[in-house]
Structure formats: C-alpha cells, structure tokens
C-alpha cells in the first residue's frame, strides 16, 4: 500500500536555488505535477528520496524529473512566445 505523498511535506531544508529555507512540499510541487529536478541532490540525507519518488511517480515522470534543464535562453524565448500568444 503506497504511503501518503504528503508525509514529508512539513520537513524544512535550505534550497540552494532560492537561498533560503523551504518545506519539502515546495520541492515536491515545484513544477506543477513534477518535483524540482534537484530533489534528489537536496533530500537524500533527510530520508530515502529515491524510494519516495519511485513509489509516487511513474517512470515517465522520473525521466522528466532527472532530465537536464533547458538552457536559460531557450526557456526565455518560450516564455516570450507564450506571452505573445496570450496577448492575441
């Protein structure tokens, strides 16, 4: 029987991206339905994050989580294009 996905949400940790403390819930919900791509790097010492991710996410989700991030310029261009589409 799967454990509750929110069981670790209260745990605090310093986020290297943001530079301040966040709770696990922020990392778990970082990209909408997917966790932050740094979740393994940040949480491995606190609990078995690998087992948690394998239990609560599909193999396709895990591939997306561990995929390297897009280059900043690509992300910026995509955001500009999305904003332009919303204005039309």
C-alpha positions in Angstrom: 0.0 0.0 0.0 1.5 3.4 -1.0 2.4 5.9 1.7 0.8 9.3 1.8 2.6 11.6 -0.7 2.3 14.5 1.8 4.1 12.6 4.6 7.3 14.6 4.3 5.7 18.0 3.3 6.5 19.6 6.7 10.2 18.9 6.6 12.4 22.0 6.2 15.6 22.3 4.2 17.7 25.2 2.7 17.0 25.5 -1.0 20.3 26.1 -3.0 18.3 27.7 -5.8 16.4 30.1 -3.7 18.9 30.6 -1.0 16.5 30.2 1.9 14.6 27.5 3.8 11.6 25.8 2.2 9.5 22.9 3.1 9.5 19.6 1.2 6.1 20.4 -0.2 7.7 23.3 -2.3 10.2 20.9 -3.8 7.6 18.2 -4.4 5.2 20.6 -6.2 7.9 22.8 -7.8 7.0 22.3 -11.5 3.2 21.7 -11.2 2.8 17.9 -11.2 6.5 17.2 -11.0 9.1 17.8 -8.3 12.1 20.1 -8.7 14.9 18.5 -10.7 17.3 19.0 -7.7 15.1 17.0 -5.3 17.5 14.0 -5.2 20.5 16.2 -4.5 18.8 18.1 -1.7 16.9 15.5 0.2 19.0 12.3 0.0 20.4 12.8 3.6 17.0 13.5 5.1 15.1 10.4 4.0 15.1 7.8 1.2 14.1 10.2 -1.5 14.7 7.7 -4.3 12.2 5.2 -2.8 9.7 8.0 -2.3 9.9 9.2 -5.9 9.7 5.6 -7.2 6.6 5.0 -5.1 4.7 8.1 -6.1 5.8 8.9 -9.7 5.7 6.9 -12.9 8.9 6.0 -14.9 8.0 8.8 -17.4 7.7 11.3 -14.6 11.0 10.2 -13.2 12.7 10.7 -16.7 11.3 14.2 -16.8 12.5 15.0 -13.2 16.1 13.9 -13.9 16.3 15.4 -17.4 18.7 18.2 -17.7 17.1 21.7 -17.6 16.6 23.6 -20.7 19.2 26.4 -21.4 18.1 29.7 -20.0 17.9 31.3 -23.4 15.5 28.6 -24.6 13.3 29.0 -21.6 13.3 32.8 -22.0 12.3 32.5 -25.7 9.5 30.1 -24.8 8.1 32.4 -22.1 8.1 35.3 -24.5 6.3 33.3 -27.2 3.8 32.1 -24.7 3.1 35.7 -23.5 2.7 36.8 -27.1 0.2 34.1 -27.8 -1.8 35.1 -24.7 -2.0 38.7 -25.9 -3.5 37.7 -29.2 
